[in-house]
Amino acid sequence: MAYVLDFTEPIMTMLCFADTYTPCLGDVYDGMDTMVEKVKHSIQAHESDPTQCEALCRQVQAIIHHHWNKMTTPLHLFAYALSPRYYGEEVVGMPGRVAPFADEEVVEGCHKALTRLFPLEEMH
């Protein structure tokens, strides 16, 4: 039971965070990344067989990313890139984290968002 609670806590926390009336569009992108890492650490803490642990992590990440890709938009990435919080040393200094301008997915999303907002070349 403790394993199930430990595993689902980051998912429930993210759902509660996103279900709010406060502006959090950019924070949702960061929250999803953080949630995936917490779920992965939870699995690693409870699984003793490295092969089984890796397989389970891949399955869970695939499920999360599948649902995330259905609902994410370039606007999420654009809002994330515009938030000064994600350029600070406390975030960029974390393992596996880079500033939004150095993340290829974020840069591509920003470009798509700007292209949709300003479709005419002269507006760029």
Secondary structure, 3 states (H helix, E strand, C coil): CHHHHHHHHHHHHHHHHHCCCCCCHHHHHHHHHHHHHHHHHHHHHHCCCHHHHHHHHHHHHHHHHHHHHHHCCHHHHHHHHHCHHHHCHHHHCCCCCCCHHHCHHHHHHHHHHHHHHCCCHHHC
